[in-house]
């Protein structure tokens, strides 16, 4: 297994896990049992920190893909640049879950705060995953992304053609 495979494999854990945490947090708004809320906070904390190995493996995955020339670097950069947003919300979710566990605070207001952060992180992670999928799956690219890719390919071909024409002038 190479680093790209590892990255893709573990990237699904926080995406699906934080979405499940959102469901658990929502349900815990109606079940005012401290033991259940404690479990939900622990689950939220642990699944939120699962984003860390995903981020750390991203650079290695990028190197594998670039070395093998398997994807456009612009799509990789777009995915990498966007990754900071869901990472920030995931880490914030983990930190706050941990803090509230230590302080033993499980009120509806705190659950609601974690739910809002969790939903935001989850939405951003789904967008990030889609951008990651676009790197190797042209069939899921949006029309706009596909149009950008087509323009880039045309520009590359034009620059190669111009370069070839200039080399003929010097012969």
SERO-4910 file (N, C-alpha, C, O; in steps of 0.05 Angstrom, whole numbers):
BEGIN
 pado doro    nc1    nc2    nc3   cac1   cac2   cac3    cc1    cc2    cc3    oc1    oc2    oc3
  Unk    A     17    -23      0      0      0      0     18     25      0     36     27     17
  Unk    A     13     43    -19     29     68    -20     14     90     -4     -8     86      6
  Unk    A     27    113     -3     16    135     14    -10    146      2    -27    155     17
  Unk    A    -13    145    -24    -38    155    -36    -61    136    -28    -83    145    -22
  Unk    A    -56    110    -30    -76     90    -22    -84     94      7   -107     94     14
  Unk    A    -64     97     24    -69    101     53    -86    126     58   -105    125     74
  Unk    A    -79    148     45    -93    173     48   -122    170     40   -140    178     55
  Unk    A   -127    158     17   -154    154      8   -170    136     27   -193    141     32
  Unk    A   -157    115     36   -170     96     54   -179    109     80   -202    105     89
  Unk    A   -161    124     93   -168    135    119   -184    161    117   -196    170    137
  Unk    A   -184    174     94   -199    199     91   -229    196     96   -242    215    103
  Unk    A   -239    172     92   -267    167     96   -276    166    125   -299    170    131
  Unk    A   -257    161    142   -264    159    171   -275    184    183   -297    184    194
  Unk    A   -261    207    181   -274    232    192   -298    241    176   -316    253    188
  Unk    A   -299    236    151   -321    246    134   -347    232    144   -367    246    150
  Unk    A   -347    206    146   -370    192    155   -374    194    185   -396    197    195
  Unk    A   -352    192    200   -353    193    229   -364    218    240   -380    218    259
  Unk    A   -356    241    229   -366    267    239   -396    270    232   -411    283    247
  Unk    A   -404    260    209   -432    261    201   -448    244    222   -470    253    230
  Unk    A   -438    222    230   -451    205    250   -451    220    277   -471    219    292
  Unk    A   -429    234    283   -428    250    308   -451    271    308   -463    276    329
  Unk    A   -456    283    285   -477    303    283   -504    290    290   -521    302    304
  Unk    A   -509    266    280   -534    252    286   -535    246    316   -556    251    328
  Unk    A   -514    236    327   -513    230    356   -518    255    373   -533    255    392
  Unk    A   -505    278    365   -509    303    380   -538    312    378   -550    321    397
  Unk    A   -550    310    354   -578    318    351   -596    301    368   -613    311    382
  Unk    A   -592    275    368   -609    257    385   -605    263    414   -624    262    430
  Unk    A   -580    270    422   -575    275    450   -588    301    460   -590    305    484
  Unk    A   -597    318    442   -612    341    450   -639    333    463   -649    347    480
  Unk    A   -649    310    454   -675    301    464   -673    281    487   -692    275    501
  Unk    A   -649    269    489   -645    249    510   -626    262    530   -602    264    526
  Unk    A   -637    271    552   -621    287    571   -609    269    592   -612    273    616
  Unk    A   -594    249    583   -581    230    600   -551    236    599   -539    235    578
  Unk    A   -539    242    622   -511    249    623   -492    227    613   -473    233    599
  Unk    A   -499    202    618   -482    180    609   -482    179    578   -461    174    566
  Unk    A   -505    182    566   -507    182    537   -492    206    526   -477    203    506
  Unk    A   -496    229    537   -482    253    527   -451    250    531   -436    259    513
  Unk    A   -443    238    552   -414    233    556   -403    215    534   -382    220    522
  Unk    A   -418    194    528   -410    176    506   -409    192    479   -390    189    464
  Unk    A   -429    208    474   -430    223    449   -406    243    448   -394    246    426
  Unk    A   -400    255    470   -377    274    470   -351    259    465   -333    268    451
  Unk    A   -348    235    478   -323    219    473   -321    210    444   -300    212    432
  Unk    A   -344    201    433   -344    193    405   -336    217    387   -320    214    369
  Unk    A   -348    240    393   -343    264    377   -313    272    379   -301    278    359
  Unk    A   -302    271    403   -274    277    407   -256    258    390   -239    267    375
  Unk    A   -260    232    393   -243    212    380   -246    213    350   -226    211    336
  Unk    A   -270    215    340   -274    215    311   -263    241    299   -254    241    276
  Unk    A   -265    263    314   -255    289    303   -225    289    301   -214    301    282
  Unk    A   -211    276    319   -182    276    317   -172    257    295   -149    257    288
  Unk    A   -190    241    284   -183    223    262   -175    239    237   -165    228    218
  Unk    A   -181    265    237   -174    281    214   -143    286    213   -132    291    192
  Unk    A   -130    283    236   -101    289    237    -84    270    219    -68    280    203
  Unk    A    -88    243    221    -72    226    203    -79    231    173    -62    226    156
  Unk    A   -104    239    168   -111    244    140    -95    268    130    -84    267    108
  Unk    A    -94    289    146    -79    313    138    -49    306    135    -36    314    116
  Unk    A    -38    291    154    -10    284    153     -3    266    130     20    267    120
  Unk    A    -21    251    120    -16    233     98    -20    246     70    -13    235     50
  Unk    A    -32    270     71    -38    284     45    -14    290     29    -14    287      4
  Unk    A      7    300     41     31    307     27     44    283     13     52    285    -10
  Unk    A     45    261     27     56    237     14     39    227     -9     50    218    -29
  Unk    A     13    229     -6     -6    222    -28     -1    240    -52     -1    230    -75
  Unk    A      3    265    -47      7    284    -69     33    277    -84     34    278   -108
  Unk    A     54    270    -69     79    263    -82     76    238   -100     88    238   -122
  Unk    A     61    218    -91     57    194   -107     42    201   -132     51    192   -154
  Unk    A     21    216   -130      5    223   -153     20    240   -173     19    236   -197
  Unk    A     35    260   -163     51    277   -180     74    261   -194     79    265   -217
  Unk    A     87    244   -179    109    228   -190     99    211   -213    113    208   -233
  Unk    A     76    199   -210     65    181   -230     50    196   -252     40    184   -271
  Unk    A     48    222   -248     33    240   -267      5    229   -272     -4    227   -295
  Unk    A     -9    224   -251    -36    212   -252    -58    233   -251    -81    226   -256
  Unk    A    -51    258   -245    -72    278   -243    -61    306   -248    -37    310   -246
  Unk    A    -79    324   -253    -72    352   -257    -64    365   -230    -79    362   -210
  Unk    A    -42    378   -229    -32    390   -204    -51    412   -194    -53    416   -170
  Unk    A    -66    425   -212    -85    445   -203   -108    434   -186   -116    446   -167
  Unk    A   -117    410   -193   -138    397   -178   -127    388   -150   -141    390   -130
  Unk    A   -102    379   -150    -90    372   -124    -87    396   -106    -94    396    -83
  Unk    A    -77    418   -118    -74    443   -103   -101    453    -92   -103    463    -70
  Unk    A   -121    452   -109   -148    460   -101   -158    444    -77   -169    455    -58
  Unk    A   -154    418    -77   -161    400    -55   -145    407    -30   -156    409     -8
  Unk    A   -119    410    -34   -101    416    -11   -107    443      1   -107    445     26
  Unk    A   -112    463    -15   -118    490     -4   -144    491     11   -146    505     32
  Unk    A   -164    475      3   -190    475     16   -188    459     42   -205    464     60
  Unk    A   -169    441     45   -168    422     68   -166    437     95   -174    426    115
  Unk    A   -155    461     95   -152    475    120   -178    481    134   -179    482    159
  Unk    A   -200    486    119   -225    494    131   -238    471    146   -245    474    170
  Unk    A   -242    447    134   -253    426    151   -235    417    173   -244    407    194
  Unk    A   -209    420    169   -190    413    190   -193    431    214   -194    421    237
  Unk    A   -196    456    210   -200    475    232   -225    468    248   -225    467    272
  Unk    A   -247    463    233   -272    457    247   -271    430    261   -283    427    283
  Unk    A   -257    411    249   -255    384    262   -238    386    287   -246    374    308
  Unk    A   -216    400    287   -199    403    310   -214    419    332   -213    412    355
  Unk    A   -228    440    324   -244    456    343   -265    438    356   -269    440    380
  Unk    A   -278    421    341   -297    402    351   -285    383    372   -296    378    393
  Unk    A   -261    373    365   -247    355    383   -239    369    409   -244    359    431
  Unk    A   -228    393    407   -219    408    430   -243    415    449   -242    411    473
  Unk    A   -264    425    437   -288    432    453   -301    408    466   -309    409    489
  Unk    A   -302    386    451   -313    361    463   -296    352    487   -307    345    508
  Unk    A   -270    354    484   -252    347    506   -255    365    530   -255    356    553
  Unk    A   -256    391    525   -259    411    546   -285    407    561   -285    407    586
  Unk    A   -307    402    547   -333    398    561   -334    372    575   -348    369    595
  Unk    A   -319    352    566   -317    327    581   -302    331    607   -311    321    628
  Unk    A   -280    346    606   -265    351    630   -281    368    650   -281    362    674
  Unk    A   -295    388    639   -311    405    657   -337    392    665   -351    403    682
  Unk    A   -344    370    653   -369    356    658   -393    374    653   -411    376    669
  Unk    A   -392    387    630   -414    405    622   -428    392    598   -416    387    577
  Unk    A   -454    386    602   -469    371    581   -496    384    576   -515    370    568
  Unk    A   -498    410    579   -524    424    576   -532    424    546   -516    419    528
  Unk    A   -558    430    542   -568    432    514   -554    454    499   -549    451    475
  Unk    A   -546    476    512   -532    497    498   -505    487    487   -497    493    465
  Unk    A   -491    472    503   -465    461    495   -469    440    473   -453    439    454
  Unk    A   -489    423    476   -495    403    455   -501    417    429   -492    409    408
  Unk    A   -517    438    431   -524    454    407   -499    466    394   -497    466    369
  Unk    A   -482    478    410   -457    489    400   -441    468    385   -431    472    362
  Unk    A   -437    444    397   -422    423    385   -436    413    359   -423    406    340
  Unk    A   -463    412    360   -478    404    336   -473    423    313   -469    414    290
  Unk    A   -473    449    318   -469    469    297   -441    465    285   -437    465    261
  Unk    A   -421    463    302   -393    459    293   -391    432    278   -377    431    258
  Unk    A   -403    412    288   -403    385    276   -415    386    248   -404    375    229
  Unk    A   -438    399    245   -451    401    219   -434    417    199   -433    410    176
  Unk    A   -422    438    209   -404    454    192   -380    437    183   -374    436    160
  Unk    A   -367    424    202   -344    407    195   -353    385    176   -338    379    157
  Unk    A   -376    373    181   -385    351    163   -390    361    135   -382    348    116
  Unk    A   -403    384    132   -408    395    106   -382    402     91   -379    396     67
  Unk    A   -363    414    106   -338    420     93   -322    395     86   -308    394     66
  Unk    A   -324    374    102   -310    349     96   -322    336     71   -308    325     55
  Unk    A   -348    338     68   -361    327     44   -352    342     19   -346    330     -2
  Unk    A   -350    368     21   -340    384     -1   -311    377     -7   -303    374    -31
  Unk    A   -295    375     14   -267    367     10   -264    340     -3   -248    336    -21
  Unk    A   -280    321      6   -279    294     -6   -287    295    -35   -275    281    -52
  Unk    A   -306    311    -42   -314    314    -70   -290    325    -87   -284    315   -108
  Unk    A   -277    345    -76   -253    356    -90   -231    335    -92   -217    334   -112
  Unk    A   -228    319    -72   -208    298    -73   -216    277    -94   -199    268   -109
  Unk    A   -241    271    -96   -251    252   -117   -247    263   -145   -241    248   -163
  Unk    A   -249    289   -148   -246    301   -175   -217    298   -185   -213    299   -209
  Unk    A   -198    293   -167   -170    291   -176   -167    267   -195   -153    270   -215
  Unk    A   -180    245   -189   -177    221   -206   -202    213   -221   -201    194   -237
  Unk    A   -224    226   -215   -250    218   -227   -262    241   -243   -277    257   -231
  Unk    A   -256    242   -268   -266    265   -284   -297    264   -287   -309    284   -291
  Unk    A   -308    240   -283   -337    238   -286   -353    252   -264   -377    257   -267
  Unk    A   -340    259   -241   -354    272   -220   -348    302   -219   -358    317   -201
  Unk    A   -331    311   -236   -324    340   -236   -348    356   -244   -364    348   -261
  Unk    A   -351    379   -232   -372    397   -239   -367    409   -266   -344    407   -276
  Unk    A   -387    420   -279   -384    431   -305   -363    453   -305   -346    455   -323
  Unk    A   -363    469   -284   -343    491   -282   -315    480   -279   -297    490   -292
  Unk    A   -311    460   -262   -285    448   -259   -276    435   -285   -253    437   -293
  Unk    A   -294    422   -299   -287    409   -325   -280    430   -345   -261    426   -360
  Unk    A   -294    452   -346   -288    474   -364   -260    485   -359   -245    491   -377
  Unk    A   -253    488   -334   -226    498   -326   -205    478   -335   -185    486   -347
  Unk    A   -210    453   -331   -191    432   -339   -188    432   -369   -165    430   -379
  Unk    A   -210    435   -384   -208    435   -414   -192    459   -423   -175    457   -441
  Unk    A   -196    482   -411   -181    506   -418   -152    503   -412   -135    510   -429
  Unk    A   -145    491   -389   -117    487   -382   -104    468   -402    -81    473   -411
  Unk    A   -118    447   -410   -107    428   -430   -102    442   -457    -82    437   -470
  Unk    A   -122    459   -466   -119    473   -491    -95    492   -489    -80    494   -508
  Unk    A    -92    507   -467    -70    525   -463    -43    511   -464    -24    521   -476
  Unk    A    -42    487   -452    -17    471   -453    -10    463   -481     13    464   -489
  Unk    A    -31    454   -496    -26    446   -523    -17    469   -540      1    466   -557
  Unk    A    -30    492   -536    -22    516   -551      7    524   -546     22    530   -564
  Unk    A     15    523   -520     42    531   -513     62    511   -525     84    518   -533
  Unk    A     55    485   -525     73    465   -538     75    470   -567     97    468   -579
  Unk    A     52    476   -580     52    481   -609     69    506   -616     84    505   -635
  Unk    A     66    527   -600     81    551   -605    111    545   -601    128    555   -616
  Unk    A    117    530   -580    145    523   -575    157    507   -599    180    511   -606
  Unk    A    141    489   -610    151    473   -633    154    491   -657    174    487   -672
  Unk    A    137    511   -661    139    529   -684    165    545   -682    179    549   -702
  Unk    A    171    555   -658    196    571   -654    221    554   -659    240    564   -670
  Unk    A    220    529   -652    244    512   -656    248    507   -686    271    503   -694
  Unk    A    227    508   -702    230    504   -731    242    529   -743    257    527   -763
  Unk    A    237    553   -732    247    578   -743    278    579   -740    291    591   -757
  Unk    A    288    566   -720    317    567   -715    332    546   -730    357    547   -730
  Unk    A    319    527   -743    333    505   -757    344    514   -783    356    498   -797
***
